Amino acid sequence: MKRCLRLAAKAAGKTSPNPMVGALLYKDGEIISEAYHKKAGTPHAEPLAIDKAGALANGSTLFVTLEPCCHTGKRTPPCTERIISAGIKDVCIAMLDPNPQVAGNGVRILNNHGIRTEVGIIREQAEALNEFYIKYITTGMPFVILKSAMTLDGKTATPDGFSKWISSEKSRHIVHKLRSTVDAVVTAIGTVKADNPRLTARVKRGRNPIRVVIDPELETPPDFNIMTTPPKTILVTRKKPLHTKPHSDIEYLHYESSKVDMKWLMIELGRREITSVLIEGGSSLAGYAVREGVVDKIMVFVAPKIVGGPGVYTPVGGKTFHPLDSAHQIYDLKSKKIGTDLLIEGYFNKKL
C-alpha cells in the first residue's frame, strides 16, 4: 500500500478536482502491474493497472489507495465494473471515498459479487495525501493553506514593508513546489502593488495556479504581471471594471459588502472546482483569513535572522487579538529543516 501511495503522489497537483489514486495488482508473490490516476477525465488507476496486467489480472489481489468508484454520470466508467469483470478476487483499500456518491457503496458492490475487501490499511497516510479532495468533496469549499515566512524574532518585513528575502532559496523552492500542487493562490492588492508578483510555480514540469486577488477598488494596473502572465487571474472586487481586459484570462468576482466575506469567497472558488488554495499575502490578509475561520493548515518558514525594533510586521495581524486561553490552537504540529530555515506546519482543526 505504501507503494500505491508513492505512485499516487506522482500526480500531485494534476488530478484536481479528482483525488490522487495509486493501484497495483499482486499475484503469486509479486507485483504484476501498477498505475496511478494522472489527470481528471483520464482513466482511473484501477482500470489502468488491470489493462497492464491483461489476463493475469484474473485471480489477483488489487491494492488501491481509495475506494473504487461505483457511480455513473462522470467522465469515466465505474471502476467496480472493471474489477468485477477482470476476475480480481481480493481488494485492499487504504480509505473509503468520502464522496457521498461512493462512501462505502463501492465496497458493498464488490462484496455482493463475491470479492473480499479489506479497508483501512495505512488510512491516515492516505487521508493526508488527499486532504485537498476530502475537504472539497465533503464541504464544496477548497482546502486552505496559509503560508508565511518570518525571522526568528517573529518579523515578516522591515517597518517600510521590505521583505525580500527573509527565507532561504531552498525554502522559496519549496513554496514554488507548493504552488504547483494547489489550484489557486489568494493574495491582496497591497501585496500586488508592493511586489508586482507573478505567483507562478517556477519548478520543472510545475503547474501554475490560478491567481485570486482581493482588490476592492480595482487598483491592479493592467500591465502588472498577474494581469499579463498566464494562467487565469480572478479579481475579487466591489467595482465594475473600467478598463478593457488585457487578455481573456481575467475574471471579475463581485461582492457588495464593505469587506469581502472569506467564507463566501471560498464557496465561490469551490463552485469553480478549485479544491485547494494557498494564501500568500501580508499580515492583514492572514489575520482576516484566520479570524474568518477559513484556514485549514498553516506553514511558517522561520529564518535564523533577527530584525528587532518596534512597529515591524508579524505573520498574522489584525485589529484584535485573542487572550492566551482562547488563542487559536494548532494541532498535529511538525517541523523540518529546509536549508538554513525551519519549516513549522500544523492544522487549525484537530484530526479525529
Residue pairs with C-beta under 8 A, 6 or more apart in sequence:
1 63
1 65
1 92
1 94
1 121
1 122
1 126
2 122
2 125
3 22
3 24
3 31
3 34
3 63
4 22
4 23
4 24
4 34
4 63
4 64
4 65
4 94
5 22
5 65
5 94
5 122
5 125
5 126
5 129
6 22
7 22
7 23
7 24
7 34
7 35
7 36
7 45
8 20
8 21
8 22
8 36
8 37
8 45
8 65
8 129
9 20
9 22
9 129
10 22
10 36
11 20
11 36
11 37
11 38
11 39
12 20
12 180
12 181
13 180
13 181
13 182
13 206
13 207
14 38
14 39
14 207
15 21
15 37
15 38
15 39
15 40
16 40
16 132
16 133
16 183
16 273
16 274
16 275
16 276
17 40
17 133
17 136
17 273
17 275
18 37
18 40
18 133
19 37
19 66
19 97
19 130
19 133
20 36
20 37
20 65
20 129
20 130
20 133
21 36
21 37
21 44
21 45
21 46
21 64
21 65
21 66
22 34
22 35
22 36
22 37
22 45
22 64
22 65
23 34
23 35
23 36
23 45
23 46
23 48
23 49
23 62
23 63
23 64
23 65
24 31
24 33
24 34
24 35
24 49
24 62
24 63
25 31
25 32
25 33
25 34
25 49
25 50
25 53
25 56
25 57
25 60
25 61
25 62
25 63
25 88
26 32
26 60
26 61
26 62
26 63
27 56
27 59
27 60
27 61
32 53
32 56
32 57
32 60
33 49
33 50
33 52
33 53
33 56
33 57
34 49
34 52
35 45
35 46
35 48
35 49
35 52
36 45
36 48
37 43
37 44
37 45
37 48
40 75
41 75
41 76
42 76
43 51
43 76
44 68
44 69
44 76
44 79
45 64
45 65
46 62
46 64
46 68
46 79
46 82
46 83
47 76
47 79
47 82
49 57
49 62
50 57
50 82
50 83
50 86
50 88
53 60
53 86
57 86
57 87
57 88
58 86
58 87
58 88
59 87
59 88
59 89
60 88
60 89
61 88
61 89
61 90
61 91
61 92
62 83
62 88
62 90
62 91
62 92
63 92
63 121
64 91
64 92
64 93
64 94
65 93
65 94
65 95
65 126
65 129
65 130
66 93
66 94
66 95
66 97
66 126
66 130
67 93
67 95
67 96
67 97
67 102
67 104
67 106
67 107
67 119
68 78
68 79
68 80
68 83
68 91
68 93
68 106
68 110
69 76
69 78
69 79
69 80
69 97
69 99
69 101
69 102
69 106
70 78
70 79
70 80
70 101
70 102
70 105
70 106
70 109
71 78
71 99
71 101
71 102
71 105
72 78
79 106
80 106
80 109
80 110
83 91
83 110
83 115
84 109
84 110
84 113
84 115
88 115
89 115
89 116
90 115
90 116
90 117
90 118
91 110
91 115
91 116
91 117
91 118
92 117
92 118
92 121
93 107
93 117
93 118
93 119
93 120
93 121
94 119
94 120
94 121
94 122
94 123
94 125
94 126
95 119
95 120
95 123
95 126
95 127
95 130
96 102
96 103
96 104
96 107
96 119
97 103
97 106
98 134
98 137
98 138
99 137
107 117
107 119
110 117
111 117
127 134
131 143
131 296
131 297
132 142
132 143
132 182
132 275
132 276
133 275
134 143
135 141
135 142
135 143
135 275
135 296
136 142
136 143
136 270
136 275
136 276
139 270
140 267
140 270
140 271
141 263
141 266
141 267
141 269
141 270
141 294
142 183
142 184
142 266
142 269
142 270
142 274
142 275
142 276
142 277
143 275
143 276
143 277
143 296
143 297
144 266
144 276
144 277
144 279
144 289
144 294
144 295
144 296
144 297
145 178
145 182
145 276
145 277
145 278
145 279
145 295
145 296
145 297
145 298
145 299
146 279
146 286
146 289
146 290
146 295
146 297
146 298
146 299
147 175
147 178
147 278
147 279
147 280
147 298
147 299
147 300
147 301
148 156
148 286
148 298
148 299
148 300
148 301
148 315
148 316
149 156
149 163
149 166
149 167
149 171
149 300
149 301
149 302
149 303
149 341
150 156
150 166
150 300
150 301
150 302
150 303
150 314
150 315
151 166
151 302
151 303
151 305
151 306
151 307
152 302
152 303
152 304
152 305
152 306
153 306
153 307
153 308
154 314
154 315
155 307
155 312
155 313
155 314
156 163
156 166
156 282
156 283
156 313
156 314
156 315
157 163
157 166
157 312
157 313
158 307
158 312
159 309
159 311
159 312
159 313
161 194
161 313
163 313
164 195
165 172
166 301
166 303
166 305
167 175
167 301
167 303
167 341
168 303
168 338
168 339
168 340
168 341
169 339
170 338
170 339
170 340
170 341
171 301
171 303
171 338
171 339
171 341
171 343
173 203
174 301
174 338
174 343
175 280
175 301
176 201
176 202
176 203
176 206
177 201
177 203
177 206
178 278
178 299
179 185
179 199
179 200
179 201
179 206
179 208
179 209
179 278
180 201
180 203
180 206
180 207
180 208
180 209
181 276
182 209
182 276
182 277
182 278
183 209
183 210
183 273
183 274
183 275
183 276
183 277
184 209
184 210
184 211
184 212
184 234
184 269
184 274
184 276
184 277
184 278
185 199
185 209
185 210
185 211
185 212
185 277
185 278
185 279
185 280
186 212
186 213
186 214
186 265
186 277
186 278
186 279
186 280
186 281
186 285
187 197
187 199
187 211
187 212
187 213
187 214
187 279
187 280
187 281
187 285
188 213
188 214
188 215
188 281
188 282
188 284
188 285
189 213
189 214
189 215
189 216
189 217
189 219
189 220
190 281
190 282
190 284
190 285
191 197
191 280
191 281
191 282
191 285
192 213
192 215
192 220
192 224
192 226
193 219
193 220
196 224
196 225
197 225
197 226
198 225
198 226
198 229
199 209
199 211
199 226
199 280
200 208
200 209
200 229
201 207
201 208
201 209
208 230
208 231
209 231
209 278
210 231
210 232
210 233
210 234
210 274
211 226
211 231
211 232
211 233
211 234
212 233
212 234
212 236
212 265
212 269
212 277
213 220
213 226
213 233
213 234
213 235
213 236
214 236
214 260
214 265
214 285
215 235
215 236
215 237
216 237
216 238
216 239
216 259
216 260
217 237
217 238
217 239
218 235
218 237
218 239
218 241
218 242
220 226
220 227
220 235
221 227
222 228
222 243
222 246
223 246
226 233
227 233
227 246
227 247
227 250
228 246
228 247
230 249
231 249
232 249
232 250
232 251
233 249
233 250
233 251
234 250
234 251
234 252
234 253
235 241
235 250
235 251
235 252
235 253
236 253
236 255
236 260
236 265
237 252
237 253
237 254
237 255
238 254
238 255
238 256
240 252
240 254
241 252
253 265
253 268
255 261
255 264
255 265
259 288
261 292
262 288
262 289
262 292
262 294
263 292
263 293
263 294
265 294
266 277
266 294
269 277
279 285
279 286
279 289
279 295
282 313
282 317
283 313
283 314
283 315
283 316
283 317
283 318
284 317
284 318
286 315
286 316
286 317
287 316
287 317
287 318
288 318
289 295
290 316
290 318
290 328
290 348
291 318
291 320
295 348
296 347
296 348
296 349
297 345
297 346
297 347
297 348
298 330
298 345
298 346
298 347
298 348
299 343
299 344
299 345
300 315
300 343
300 344
300 345
301 338
301 341
301 342
301 343
302 341
302 342
302 343
302 344
303 340
303 341
304 340
304 341
304 342
322 328
328 348
329 348
329 350
330 346
330 347
330 348
331 346
331 347
331 348
331 349
331 350
331 351
332 346
332 347
332 350
332 351
333 344
333 345
333 346
334 344
334 345
334 346
335 342
335 343
335 344
335 345
336 342
336 343
337 343
